[in-house]
Amino acid sequence: MSTTTTGPLISVCIPAYNRAALLPELLDSILAQDCDDYEILISEDCSPERDSIRRIGCTYASTHPGRFRYHENDNNVGYDGNLRKLIELARGGFCLFMGNDDLMPPHALAAVATALRLHADVGVVLRSYAIFSGTPSGIVEICRYFDRQLVFPPGAKTIATVYRRAVVISGIVVHREAALRCATDRFDGTLLYQLHLVANILADKKAVYLPDLIALYRTGGVPEFGNSPAEQPNFKPREQTIESSIHFVRGMLAIAKHVQAQRNLPIYRPILRDIANYSYPILAIQAQRSLSAFVKYGWALARMGLGRHFMFYMWLLALILVGPTRLQHLIRRLKQMLGHTPSLGDIYRGDAPNPAARDNAHTTVPEHSPPRHST
C-alpha cells in the first residue's frame, strides 16, 4: 500500500440526499466494524431533508469525535459532483463509497484494510455485495464475481474487467490521490463519475477483487436523481424513464470512449461487449413497459452498439418471452447454485494471491444495474 497521507487508511464516503431515516442504520453498521483505521465522511447535497440529516450528522460527530465529519454543499452539485467533493474532503489514503441507504456487513472494513496493506500500488478495490429487501437478513441475491481474492495489473484488460462492475457504488474503493489527479466535471450528470475514476486509475495502478461481502445494497426505493442543474436535462426525480435509461447507457459508453482516446488504451470495444453480454439489468429496468415501448427502447440501445453482440438480443428476447419477474428468479437461482455469477464471455482472469490459487481461479462476473436512488 502506497500513499503519502498522514490521515487514516480509509475514508468511508457517503454522499447524502434525502433518506435521513435510513442514515443512522448505515452509520451504526460502519461504527460496528472491527477496524480502527478509518473515518466517516458525509457530504449533504442541499436536499429537502437537510435539517434532519444535519441533526444526525452533528449528533454522530459529537459522540464520535475524530471518527466522524459532516459537510454541507452550498449548492446542489448532484451525484457526480458530490462524489468529487467527498474525495476532496477525505483525509484517508483510500475512499470507500457507501450509498446513503445501504449498509456495511460485519468485518467488511477489516477485509478491505487487510487487502490494501497486503498489496502494493493498489488503485481500486472491486467488492462483492449482497442485495437485501427490508432488513439485512432478507438477502435476495449475492453478487460475487470470482471465488477468491484476485489481483489485476494496470492496463486495458483490467479496466474492461472492472468497469461495468463498478456501477453499483457501495463498497467501491479508490486511491484518493489518484482520484484527485483525474478530477473533472466533464461527466457530471451521467451518474457515473466512479467509472471515470476507475478507468483512469487502473491505467496506472492495480485492482484487487475481494470475495468478501463489503456492502449490503438495499433494493426498492425510488431514484432521487434529476435535481441538480447537471442532472435535470436527463433525469426526472422519482422516476426511471426510458430517456433516463438511454442517457445512462450513453454515459457509460461516452466515458469509456473518452478514456480510450485520452489514455491510448483499447478499452471501448471490450467494455461495449461486456455491457451487451450482461445487458439484462439495463433492459429489465424498462421491461414493464408496453411491448412496443420496450422494443423501441431495445432498438435505441442496439443502435448505440449493443446490437453488435448476440447476447444482447438473447436478453431482449428472453425478457419478452419469459418476463422480467420469472427471468430474474431463474438468474438468482442459477447464481445461488453456482455460488457466483456465470461467465458469459471472455474476461480477464487476473492473478490469485498465491500460485496454487491462481491455477484454480474461476472466471465469473456479476450483472450491474443502473442506480435507483441517490447514493
C-alpha positions in Angstrom: 0.0 0.0 0.0 1.5 3.3 -1.1 0.1 6.7 -0.2 1.5 9.9 1.3 -1.4 10.7 3.5 -1.0 11.2 7.3 -4.7 10.5 7.9 -6.5 7.2 8.3 -6.1 4.4 5.8 -9.8 4.6 4.7 -12.3 7.4 4.4 -15.8 5.9 4.3 -17.5 8.5 2.0 -21.3 8.9 2.0 -23.0 11.2 -0.5 -26.3 12.2 1.1 -29.5 13.4 -0.5 -32.7 12.7 1.5 -33.4 9.3 3.2 -32.5 10.7 6.6 -34.4 8.0 8.3 -32.1 5.3 6.9 -28.9 7.1 7.6 -28.3 6.1 11.3 -28.6 2.4 10.4 -25.8 2.8 7.9 -23.6 4.8 10.3 -24.1 2.2 13.1 -23.1 -0.6 10.7 -19.9 1.2 9.9 -19.1 2.1 13.6 -19.6 -1.6 14.5 -16.7 -2.7 12.2 -13.7 -4.5 13.7 -11.2 -2.0 12.2 -9.9 1.3 13.6 -8.0 2.9 10.7 -10.9 4.8 9.1 -13.0 7.9 9.2 -16.6 8.5 8.2 -17.4 11.5 6.0 -20.9 12.7 4.9 -21.5 15.3 2.2 -25.1 16.6 2.2 -26.2 18.0 -1.2 -28.9 20.5 -0.5 -31.7 18.0 -0.2 -35.2 18.8 1.3 -34.2 16.7 4.3 -31.1 18.7 5.0 -32.2 19.7 8.5 -32.8 16.1 9.5 -29.5 14.9 8.0 -27.7 17.8 9.7 -29.1 16.7 13.1 -27.9 13.2 12.5 -24.5 14.3 11.3 -23.9 16.7 14.2 -25.0 14.0 16.8 -22.6 11.4 15.4 -19.8 14.0 15.1 -20.2 14.9 18.8 -20.5 11.4 20.1 -17.6 10.1 17.9 -15.1 12.9 17.8 -12.2 12.3 15.4 -14.0 9.5 13.7 -16.9 11.4 12.0 -17.1 14.5 9.9 -20.2 16.2 8.3 -20.2 18.6 5.4 -22.9 20.5 3.5 -22.6 21.7 -0.1 -23.6 25.4 -0.7 -25.3 24.4 -3.9 -26.8 21.2 -5.2 -23.9 19.8 -7.2 -25.5 16.4 -8.0 -24.4 12.8 -7.6 -21.2 13.1 -9.6 -20.1 16.4 -8.1 -20.8 15.2 -4.6 -18.5 12.2 -5.1 -15.8 14.6 -6.3 -16.4 16.8 -3.2 -16.1 13.8 -0.9 -12.7 12.9 -2.4 -11.5 16.5 -2.0 -12.6 16.5 1.7 -11.4 13.0 2.6 -8.2 12.5 4.7 -7.7 8.8 4.1 -5.4 7.2 1.7 -8.4 5.5 0.1 -12.0 6.4 -0.3 -14.7 3.7 0.2 -18.0 4.9 -1.1 -21.3 3.8 0.5 -24.9 4.5 -0.7 -26.8 6.6 1.9 -29.4 3.9 2.4 -27.2 0.8 2.1 -25.4 -1.0 4.9 -21.9 -2.4 5.7 -21.8 -6.0 6.8 -19.5 -7.2 9.7 -15.8 -7.4 9.0 -16.0 -5.5 5.7 -13.6 -2.7 6.6 -11.1 -5.2 8.1 -11.1 -7.2 4.8 -10.5 -4.0 2.8 -7.8 -2.8 5.1 -6.0 -6.2 5.0 -6.0 -6.2 1.2 -4.7 -2.7 1.0 -1.9 -3.4 3.4 -1.0 -6.7 1.7 -0.8 -5.5 -1.9 1.4 -2.6 -3.2 0.2 0.1 -5.6 -3.5 -0.7 -5.4 -5.7 1.8 -7.2 -9.2 0.2 -7.0 -10.8 -2.5 -4.8 -13.6 -4.3 -6.5 -16.1 -5.7 -4.0 -18.7 -8.4 -3.7 -22.1 -7.3 -2.3 -25.4 -8.6 -1.3 -28.8 -7.3 -2.3 -31.4 -7.2 0.5 -35.0 -6.3 0.9 -36.4 -4.8 4.1 -33.9 -5.9 6.7 -30.3 -7.1 6.3 -31.4 -10.7 7.0 -33.6 -10.5 3.9 -30.9 -11.3 1.4 -32.3 -11.9 -2.0 -29.1 -12.1 -4.1 -25.4 -12.2 -3.7 -23.2 -10.6 -6.4 -19.8 -12.4 -6.2 -17.6 -12.2 -9.3 -14.8 -14.6 -8.5 -14.5 -17.4 -5.9 -11.3 -15.9 -4.3 -9.2 -12.8 -3.9 -7.5 -11.7 -7.1 -5.0 -9.1 -8.1 -5.1 -7.4 -11.6 -2.2 -5.4 -13.1 -2.7 -2.0 -14.6 -3.9 -1.8 -18.1 -6.8 -2.1 -20.6 -7.8 -5.7 -19.7 -8.2 -4.8 -16.1 -10.2 -1.6 -16.9 -12.6 -3.6 -19.1 -13.0 -6.2 -16.3 -13.7 -3.7 -13.5 -15.6 -1.0 -15.4 -19.2 -2.3 -15.6 -18.8 -3.9 -12.2 -18.3 -0.6 -10.5 -21.7 0.9 -11.5 -23.1 0.0 -8.0 -21.2 2.5 -5.9 -21.4 0.9 -2.4 -18.2 -0.7 -1.4 -16.1 0.5 -4.3 -12.7 1.7 -3.1 -10.4 4.1 -4.9 -6.9 5.5 -4.2 -7.7 9.1 -3.1 -4.6 10.9 -4.6 -5.0 9.1 -7.9 -8.7 10.1 -7.9 -7.7 13.8 -7.2 -5.3 13.8 -10.1 -8.0 12.8 -12.7 -10.8 15.0 -11.2 -13.1 16.6 -13.8 -16.7 17.8 -14.1 -16.9 16.7 -17.7 -19.2 13.8 -16.9 -21.4 15.5 -14.3 -25.0 14.5 -14.9 -24.1 10.9 -16.1 -24.4 9.4 -12.5 -21.2 7.5 -13.4 -18.3 9.5 -12.1 -16.9 6.4 -10.4 -16.4 4.8 -13.9 -14.3 7.8 -15.0 -12.2 7.3 -11.8 -11.9 3.5 -12.2 -10.8 3.7 -15.8 -8.2 6.4 -15.2 -6.8 5.0 -12.0 -6.5 1.5 -13.4 -4.5 2.7 -16.3 -1.6 3.1 -13.8 -2.5 1.1 -10.7 -3.6 -2.4 -9.8 -7.0 -3.6 -8.9 -7.8 -6.1 -6.1 -11.0 -8.1 -6.1 -12.4 -9.2 -2.7 -14.9 -12.2 -2.5 -15.9 -10.9 1.0 -19.2 -9.0 1.2 -18.3 -5.4 1.6 -21.7 -3.8 1.1 -25.4 -4.6 1.6 -27.4 -3.0 -1.2 -31.0 -2.1 -0.3 -33.4 -3.0 -3.1 -36.5 -1.0 -3.8 -37.0 2.7 -3.3 -37.2 5.4 -6.0 -34.5 7.4 -7.8 -33.7 10.8 -6.3 -31.6 12.0 -9.3 -32.6 14.9 -11.5 -32.4 17.8 -9.0 -29.1 19.3 -9.8 -28.6 21.5 -12.9 -26.3 18.9 -14.5 -28.9 16.1 -14.0 -32.1 18.0 -14.8 -31.9 17.6 -18.6 -31.7 13.8 -18.5 -33.2 12.5 -15.2 -36.6 13.0 -13.6 -36.7 12.8 -9.8 -38.5 9.7 -8.5 -39.0 8.2 -12.0 -37.0 5.8 -14.1 -37.9 7.0 -17.6 -36.9 5.4 -20.8 -35.0 8.5 -21.7 -33.0 8.4 -18.4 -32.1 4.8 -19.0 -30.9 5.6 -22.5 -28.8 8.5 -21.2 -27.3 6.3 -18.5 -26.0 3.7 -21.0 -24.9 6.5 -23.3 -22.8 7.9 -20.4 -21.2 4.5 -19.8 -20.0 4.4 -23.4 -19.0 8.0 -23.6 -16.7 7.7 -20.6 -15.1 4.6 -22.0 -14.6 6.2 -25.4 -13.1 9.4 -23.7 -10.6 7.4 -21.6 -9.6 5.3 -24.6 -8.7 8.4 -26.5 -7.0 10.2 -23.6 -5.0 7.2 -22.4 -4.5 5.5 -25.7 -5.9 2.2 -24.3 -8.1 -0.2 -26.3 -10.9 -0.4 -23.8 -14.0 0.7 -25.7 -14.9 -2.4 -27.6 -14.3 -4.8 -24.7 -16.4 -2.7 -22.5 -19.2 -2.4 -25.1 -19.1 -6.2 -25.5 -19.2 -6.7 -21.7 -22.2 -4.4 -21.3 -24.0 -6.2 -24.2 -23.3 -9.7 -22.7 -24.7 -8.6 -19.4 -27.4 -6.2 -20.6 -30.2 -7.9 -18.7 -30.4 -5.3 -16.0 -30.5 -2.3 -18.3 -33.1 -4.0 -20.4 -35.1 -5.3 -17.4 -35.5 -1.9 -15.8 -37.8 -0.9 -18.6 -39.4 -4.3 -19.3 -42.7 -3.5 -17.6 -43.5 -1.0 -20.3 -45.8 -1.9 -23.2 -44.3 -4.3 -25.7 -44.0 -1.5 -28.4 -42.3 0.9 -25.9 -39.9 -1.8 -24.7 -38.9 -2.9 -28.2 -38.2 0.8 -29.1 -36.1 1.1 -26.0 -34.2 -2.1 -27.0 -33.7 -0.7 -30.5 -32.3 2.5 -29.1 -29.7 0.5 -27.1 -28.9 -1.7 -30.1 -28.1 1.4 -32.2 -25.6 2.5 -29.6 -23.6 -0.6 -30.4 -25.0 -3.2 -28.1 -26.8 -4.7 -31.1 -23.4 -5.9 -32.4 -23.4 -8.7 -29.9 -25.6 -11.8 -29.9 -26.2 -11.9 -26.1 -28.0 -8.5 -26.2 -30.7 -10.0 -28.4 -30.9 -13.1 -26.3 -31.7 -11.0 -23.2 -34.1 -8.9 -25.1 -36.0 -11.9 -26.4 -35.9 -13.7 -23.0 -37.5 -10.7 -21.3 -40.2 -10.5 -23.9 -41.0 -14.3 -23.8 -40.4 -15.1 -20.1 -41.0 -11.7 -18.5 -38.7 -9.8 -16.0 -40.0 -11.4 -12.8 -39.6 -15.1 -13.9 -36.3 -14.4 -15.6 -34.9 -12.6 -12.5 -35.9 -15.6 -10.4 -34.2 -18.0 -12.8 -31.0 -15.9 -12.7 -30.9 -15.7 -8.9 -31.5 -19.5 -8.6 -28.6 -20.2 -11.0 -26.2 -17.8 -9.2 -27.2 -19.4 -5.9 -26.5 -22.9 -7.2 -23.1 -21.9 -8.6 -22.1 -19.6 -5.8 -21.1 -16.9 -8.2 -22.4 -15.3 -11.5 -21.6 -17.5 -14.5 -19.3 -16.1 -17.2 -21.0 -15.2 -20.5 -17.9 -14.1 -22.3 -14.1 -13.6 -22.2 -13.0 -11.8 -19.1 -9.5 -11.2 -17.8 -8.6 -13.7 -15.1 -6.1 -11.8 -13.1 -3.7 -13.3 -10.6 -4.7 -15.0 -7.4 -2.8 -14.0 -4.3 -0.7 -17.3 -4.5 0.2 -19.6 -7.3 -1.9 -22.5 -6.1 -5.0 -20.4 -6.0 -4.2 -18.9 -9.5 -4.5 -22.3 -11.1 -8.0 -22.8 -9.8 -9.4 -19.3 -10.2 -12.9 -19.2 -11.6 -13.7 -16.6 -14.3 -17.0 -15.2 -13.3 -18.6 -11.7 -13.4 -21.8 -10.2 -12.0 -24.6 -8.2 -13.5 -24.8 -4.5 -13.0 -27.9 -2.3 -12.6 -28.5 1.4 -13.1 -28.7 3.2 -9.7 -32.2 3.5 -8.4 -31.6 6.0 -5.7 -29.4 8.9 -4.7 -26.2 7.3 -3.3 
